[in-house]
Amino acid sequence: MRPQVSLLQLYCDFAHIKIALNQLFDNCMACGMMLLLMRGVTNNSMSETNIKNNGQNNEKISKIIDDLTLFDDDLMTLVFNKNIPATELILRIILKRNIRVTSVDAQEEMRSPIVGGRDITLDIHAIDENGEEINVEVQGSSEGAHVRRARFHSAVMDSRMLKENDPFKILKDSYVIFIYKHDKFGKGLPIYRAERVISDINEPLNDGSHIVYVNGNYKGNDEIGKLMADFRSTSSEGMNFKELADGLHHFKETEEGRDIMCESVKKYAEDYKTEDKIITVQNLMTNMKWTLDETLNNMGVSDEDERANITKQLQKQ
């Protein structure tokens, strides 16, 4: 019979092995550098290798940008931020009425007034001339388009509309619109509108709260079908609506726009890498009962800026 090994012992062994491997790696790197110097490899050769690697990375980033559509956060944010004509276009088609937007911001954070409460970031936050607030979320995953998320977004927006002692009856209408990449409810409809109903008498409550789901996979020949075709497009050529085509053209097909997109994609990659590392830190702290400093030390995170960033992100959660 094999001896039983505790989970704690396995984690400790893992940590010790990791430290030893890091030391071995450092030694190998030092030896490798010595060998390179002994063989007369010049700094120019190393620079050429770095240039080649950078070139390959830039090619990968360029391919990512080529494949982006308005369903991708990076591109969607840049196209819609402060873009009133594009926002008015999608609202007119989805809500089937002309809407005059007075302001629009992308990736607007709304912080909870409760310590430890859940903050939200609105993909698109628009306010119309009547003071009605509209949140448009563009989502590719089912969890991101959860119906209770729509309820929460609606509640957060509503909670910010009234000032102290304002009567509830002056609360403006609010709209939460999810443009979901797939058919959320699987019925083939282009749009699903959710309104509160008094079920016993089957009459609308008319409380001013509106939740809308748009089927991003809809391919009809009507306006909503053409709008979703534009959202799926990777090129401005052949798009149906100039307001969206102009944004796609600028950020994907001009040098200035692509430079902005490159920085955005690089930042996303760094943020994703940090998020992955934060999950590892949380798991080790929970399972090993290590402090944050002990965890970062055992993971080999020595850069002070990176340690500070991880600490800051953990404090937000």
Backbone torsions as a table, in degrees:
resi	resn	phi	psi	omega
1	MET	NA	133.5	179.8
2	ARG	-74.9	144.0	178.1
3	PRO	-66.1	144.0	179.1
4	GLN	-76.2	135.8	179.4
5	VAL	-116.9	126.7	-178.3
6	SER	-73.3	156.8	176.7
7	LEU	-61.2	-37.5	179.0
8	LEU	-61.8	-43.3	-179.6
9	GLN	-63.9	-38.9	178.8
10	LEU	-63.1	-41.9	178.8
11	TYR	-65.4	-40.9	178.6
12	CYS	-63.2	-44.7	178.8
13	ASP	-60.8	-41.5	179.1
14	PHE	-60.7	-45.1	-178.9
15	ALA	-61.7	-43.8	-179.8
16	HIS	-65.6	-40.6	178.8
17	ILE	-63.4	-41.0	-179.1
18	LYS	-63.1	-43.4	178.9
19	ILE	-61.7	-43.9	-179.9
20	ALA	-63.3	-40.0	179.6
21	LEU	-66.6	-38.3	177.1
22	ASN	-61.8	-42.4	178.7
23	GLN	-64.4	-42.4	178.9
24	LEU	-62.9	-41.1	178.5
25	PHE	-61.1	-45.5	179.1
26	ASP	-60.2	-41.6	178.8
27	ASN	-64.6	-40.9	179.7
28	CYS	-65.0	-39.5	178.4
29	MET	-63.2	-42.1	179.2
30	ALA	-63.3	-44.9	178.8
31	CYS	-63.2	-39.7	179.8
32	GLY	-62.5	-41.4	178.1
33	MET	-64.3	-39.8	178.7
34	MET	-62.4	-42.7	-180.0
35	LEU	-63.7	-40.4	178.9
36	LEU	-61.7	-41.8	179.8
37	LEU	-67.0	-40.0	-180.0
38	MET	-64.7	-32.5	-178.6
39	ARG	-86.0	-0.2	175.5
40	GLY	78.1	26.7	177.6
41	VAL	-73.0	128.4	-173.7
42	THR	-89.7	164.0	176.3
43	ASN	-62.1	-31.4	179.1
44	ASN	-62.7	-38.8	179.4
45	SER	-64.5	-42.2	179.4
46	MET	-66.3	-37.5	178.1
47	SER	-63.7	-39.8	178.6
48	GLU	-62.5	-38.9	178.0
49	THR	-63.8	-44.2	179.0
50	ASN	-62.4	-41.7	178.8
51	ILE	-61.9	-41.6	179.1
52	LYS	-62.1	-45.1	179.8
53	ASN	-63.5	-42.2	178.3
54	ASN	-62.6	-39.2	178.5
55	GLY	-62.5	-41.7	178.4
56	GLN	-64.5	-41.3	178.5
57	ASN	-63.5	-41.3	179.2
58	ASN	-64.1	-36.2	177.3
59	GLU	-64.5	-41.1	178.8
60	LYS	-64.0	-43.9	179.3
61	ILE	-63.2	-41.7	179.5
62	SER	-61.2	-39.5	178.4
63	LYS	-66.3	-39.1	177.4
64	ILE	-60.5	-45.8	-179.8
65	ILE	-62.6	-41.2	179.0
66	ASP	-57.7	-33.7	-174.5
67	ASP	-90.7	-5.6	-177.1
68	LEU	-69.1	144.7	172.9
69	THR	-128.3	179.0	179.8
70	LEU	-70.3	-7.1	172.5
71	PHE	-80.1	-8.6	178.9
72	ASP	-95.0	131.6	-174.1
73	ASP	-52.9	-46.8	-174.2
74	ASP	-58.6	-49.2	-178.3
75	LEU	-71.9	-45.3	-179.1
76	MET	-57.1	-43.1	-179.2
77	THR	-60.7	-46.8	-177.6
78	LEU	-67.8	-37.0	-177.7
79	VAL	-70.9	-39.4	-172.7
80	PHE	-94.6	-18.2	-177.4
81	ASN	-61.7	121.8	-179.7
82	LYS	64.4	9.6	-175.4
83	ASN	-96.4	88.9	-177.0
84	ILE	-66.9	-45.3	-179.5
85	PRO	-58.0	-43.5	-179.8
86	ALA	-65.8	-39.3	-179.6
87	THR	-67.8	-43.4	177.9
88	GLU	-61.5	-36.2	179.4
89	LEU	-60.5	-53.6	-175.4
90	ILE	-67.7	-32.7	179.0
91	LEU	-70.3	-38.4	178.1
92	ARG	-61.7	-42.6	-177.8
93	ILE	-71.9	-43.6	-175.9
94	ILE	-74.1	-42.8	-176.5
95	LEU	-92.3	-6.9	174.6
96	LYS	61.0	40.6	173.3
97	ARG	-160.3	155.8	178.8
98	ASN	-74.0	130.9	-178.8
99	ILE	-127.8	127.8	177.4
100	ARG	-98.1	108.2	-177.8
101	VAL	-85.8	134.6	178.9
102	THR	-101.4	-24.5	176.9
103	SER	-154.6	148.6	176.7
104	VAL	-149.3	131.8	178.4
105	ASP	-131.8	142.4	177.3
106	ALA	-103.0	145.5	178.9
107	GLN	55.3	49.7	178.1
108	GLU	-88.3	125.3	-177.8
109	GLU	-88.9	134.5	172.9
110	MET	-118.3	113.1	-174.6
111	ARG	-89.5	143.0	178.6
112	SER	-73.0	137.2	176.7
113	PRO	-73.5	-10.5	-178.8
114	ILE	-92.6	131.3	176.8
115	VAL	-61.7	124.7	-177.8
116	GLY	82.8	3.5	179.1
117	GLY	-76.6	167.9	-175.8
118	ARG	-83.9	121.4	172.8
119	ASP	-86.9	158.4	174.8
120	ILE	-132.6	154.9	174.1
121	THR	-122.2	120.7	-178.1
122	LEU	-85.6	126.8	176.9
123	ASP	-56.4	-53.1	177.7
124	ILE	-135.0	126.5	177.7
125	HIS	-122.4	113.6	-177.5
126	ALA	-119.7	149.4	174.4
127	ILE	-125.9	132.5	-178.6
128	ASP	-96.6	180.0	-174.2
129	GLU	-65.6	-17.9	178.3
130	ASN	-93.4	1.9	-179.2
131	GLY	85.1	4.1	177.4
132	GLU	-73.2	140.4	-176.0
133	GLU	-104.2	138.2	-175.0
134	ILE	-132.4	125.5	176.3
135	ASN	-113.3	122.4	175.6
136	VAL	-110.8	122.0	177.3
137	GLU	-110.5	128.5	177.6
138	VAL	-106.5	115.8	-169.8
139	GLN	-129.1	142.2	177.0
140	GLY	-107.9	-14.7	-177.2
141	SER	-113.1	152.8	-179.4
142	SER	-64.9	-41.3	-179.7
143	GLU	-63.5	-39.0	179.5
144	GLY	-65.3	-22.7	-179.4
145	ALA	-108.3	26.1	-178.3
146	HIS	-60.9	141.5	-176.7
147	VAL	-63.5	-31.5	178.8
148	ARG	-74.3	-22.3	172.6
149	ARG	-67.5	-41.0	177.7
150	ALA	-60.0	-43.1	177.8
151	ARG	-60.1	-43.6	-177.8
152	PHE	-66.5	-44.8	178.2
153	HIS	-59.2	-42.3	179.3
154	SER	-61.6	-43.6	-179.1
155	ALA	-65.3	-41.1	-179.4
156	VAL	-64.4	-43.5	178.6
157	MET	-63.9	-44.3	-179.6
158	ASP	-59.8	-39.0	-174.6
159	SER	-66.2	-15.1	-177.3
160	ARG	-102.2	0.0	-174.1
161	MET	-83.2	-32.0	-174.3
162	LEU	-101.4	143.5	173.1
163	LYS	-93.7	171.7	-178.2
164	GLU	-55.4	130.9	177.4
165	ASN	71.4	4.9	174.0
166	ASP	-64.4	139.6	175.8
167	PRO	-71.2	144.9	-176.7
168	PHE	-64.4	-25.2	-175.0
169	LYS	-68.1	-15.5	179.8
170	ILE	-91.0	2.3	177.8
171	LEU	-59.3	125.3	-178.8
172	LYS	-75.2	160.8	174.6
173	ASP	-65.7	149.6	174.4
174	SER	-131.0	148.9	-178.3
175	TYR	-129.0	130.4	171.3
176	VAL	-117.6	116.3	-175.3
177	ILE	-117.4	120.9	175.8
178	PHE	-103.7	115.0	170.9
179	ILE	-93.3	99.7	-172.9
180	TYR	-98.6	134.8	-173.5
181	LYS	-59.9	-24.7	-178.0
182	HIS	-118.3	-173.9	178.2
183	ASP	-90.5	100.0	-173.0
184	LYS	-54.9	-41.7	-173.5
185	PHE	-108.6	0.7	170.6
186	GLY	65.9	23.8	-178.1
187	LYS	-105.7	-0.4	176.4
188	GLY	81.5	2.4	179.9
189	LEU	-78.7	150.7	178.0
190	PRO	-72.3	-34.7	-176.3
191	ILE	-139.7	140.7	174.2
192	TYR	-120.5	119.8	-177.8
193	ARG	-107.8	127.9	-178.6
194	ALA	-111.1	119.7	177.3
195	GLU	-127.9	144.4	177.4
196	ARG	-69.3	137.3	-177.5
197	VAL	-128.7	140.9	171.3
198	ILE	-79.1	102.8	-168.4
199	SER	-64.2	-32.1	-175.7
200	ASP	-69.8	-26.7	179.6
201	ILE	-118.6	1.1	177.0
202	ASN	53.8	47.9	177.0
203	GLU	-126.6	149.3	-178.6
204	PRO	-66.2	146.2	178.1
205	LEU	-77.2	-30.0	179.4
206	ASN	56.8	47.7	179.8
207	ASP	-92.5	0.4	176.4
208	GLY	85.9	5.3	178.4
209	SER	-99.0	126.0	-176.4
210	HIS	-129.9	128.2	177.1
211	ILE	-122.9	130.2	-175.0
212	VAL	-130.5	135.1	173.4
213	TYR	-115.3	128.4	178.4
214	VAL	-105.5	132.9	-179.6
215	ASN	-82.0	100.9	-177.4
216	GLY	-67.7	-12.9	179.7
217	ASN	-95.8	2.5	-178.9
218	TYR	-69.4	134.2	-174.6
219	LYS	-126.6	31.3	178.7
220	GLY	-69.9	168.9	-178.1
221	ASN	-94.8	10.7	177.8
222	ASP	-89.9	-175.1	-175.1
223	GLU	-62.8	-40.8	-178.5
224	ILE	-68.7	-34.8	175.9
225	GLY	-64.6	-40.9	178.3
226	LYS	-68.6	-35.7	177.9
227	LEU	-64.2	-44.1	-180.0
228	MET	-68.9	-31.0	175.2
229	ALA	-63.0	-39.8	177.7
230	ASP	-65.9	-37.4	178.7
231	PHE	-65.3	-30.4	-179.1
232	ARG	-87.2	-7.9	-173.7
233	SER	-74.1	140.8	175.8
234	THR	-100.4	-1.6	-178.3
235	SER	-142.0	148.4	179.4
236	SER	-72.8	-20.1	-178.8
237	GLU	-66.2	126.8	177.0
238	GLY	83.7	3.5	177.8
239	MET	-70.2	156.6	-172.6
240	ASN	-87.3	-28.5	-173.3
241	PHE	-122.2	123.0	-176.7
242	LYS	-60.3	-36.2	-178.0
243	GLU	-58.5	-35.2	178.9
244	LEU	-87.9	-38.1	-178.9
245	ALA	-61.7	-37.8	179.6
246	ASP	-61.6	-41.6	179.4
247	GLY	-66.4	-44.0	179.2
248	LEU	-63.4	-42.3	-179.4
249	HIS	-61.4	-45.7	-176.8
250	HIS	-63.0	-50.2	-171.6
251	PHE	-83.9	-14.4	-179.6
252	LYS	-115.3	-20.5	-169.0
253	GLU	-126.1	8.1	172.2
254	THR	-121.5	152.9	-177.8
255	GLU	-61.6	-43.9	-179.4
256	GLU	-62.4	-45.8	-179.2
257	GLY	-65.6	-40.8	-179.1
258	ARG	-67.3	-32.9	176.1
259	ASP	-62.1	-41.2	177.7
260	ILE	-65.0	-42.6	179.4
261	MET	-63.8	-38.8	179.0
262	CYS	-58.6	-46.2	179.5
263	GLU	-64.0	-38.7	179.8
264	SER	-65.4	-43.5	179.7
265	VAL	-65.9	-42.1	178.7
266	LYS	-61.7	-42.2	179.6
267	LYS	-64.1	-40.0	178.2
268	TYR	-61.4	-42.1	179.7
269	ALA	-63.1	-41.5	178.7
270	GLU	-66.4	-40.8	179.3
271	ASP	-64.2	-40.6	179.5
272	TYR	-63.4	-41.6	178.9
273	LYS	-62.5	-41.7	179.3
274	THR	-66.1	-42.5	179.2
275	GLU	-60.0	-42.0	179.3
276	ASP	-63.1	-40.7	180.0
277	LYS	-68.5	-36.1	179.4
278	ILE	-63.8	-40.1	177.8
279	ILE	-61.6	-41.6	177.7
280	THR	-62.9	-42.7	178.8
281	VAL	-60.3	-45.8	-179.0
282	GLN	-62.0	-43.2	-179.6
283	ASN	-63.7	-43.8	-179.8
284	LEU	-67.2	-40.4	178.9
285	MET	-63.8	-38.7	-179.8
286	THR	-70.9	-48.1	-173.9
287	ASN	-80.1	-33.1	-176.5
288	MET	-97.4	-9.7	-176.9
289	LYS	59.6	32.7	177.9
290	TRP	-85.3	154.2	169.0
291	THR	-74.3	169.5	179.5
292	LEU	-62.3	-44.3	179.7
293	ASP	-61.4	-42.9	178.9
294	GLU	-61.8	-41.4	-178.9
295	THR	-64.4	-47.2	-178.9
296	LEU	-64.9	-37.7	177.8
297	ASN	-63.8	-45.9	-178.4
298	ASN	-68.1	-25.6	177.2
299	MET	-84.6	-7.7	179.4
300	GLY	79.5	21.7	178.0
301	VAL	-85.7	101.9	-175.1
302	SER	-107.8	-21.1	-178.3
303	ASP	-66.3	125.1	-174.5
304	GLU	-64.5	-38.8	179.5
305	ASP	-65.3	-41.2	179.1
306	GLU	-66.1	-41.6	178.2
307	ARG	-61.9	-42.1	-179.9
308	ALA	-65.4	-39.3	179.7
309	ASN	-66.2	-43.8	178.1
310	ILE	-62.1	-43.4	178.7
311	THR	-60.2	-43.3	-179.3
312	LYS	-63.2	-43.5	-179.2
313	GLN	-66.6	-38.0	178.0
314	LEU	-65.3	-36.3	179.9
315	GLN	-67.5	-24.6	178.7
316	LYS	-74.5	-21.7	-172.6
317	GLN	-89.5	NA	NA
